[in-house]
Amino acid sequence: MKKYIVRPNFYGCLLKLQGLNHDSYSWADIGREIGMSRQAARNLFMNEATDDGFAKYGTLGELLAFFEREGMPVAIGDLFVVTE
């Protein structure tokens, strides 16, 4: 039986966005844009995935909207990396 590991790729998307826009985003700016604190945004983007880690569906929607507003629309699949 195959086992899949799903990890967030939020930070990878952010790095790509920063490269495209030739700009950097503070955690405070990102938090404000997606409706959470600076520290919560940093934790969301930087923490390693754990088996009990999760992002709420509403947060995923906010991430999709954030990247679209910033000129780099992403699909839900872009926000995650799946490996065996």
Buried (B, 14 or more C-beta within 10 A) or exposed (E): EEEEEEBBBBEBBBEBBBEEEEEEBEBEEBBEBBEBEBEBBBEBBEEEBEEEEEBEEEBBEBBBBBBEEBEBEBEEEBBBEEEE
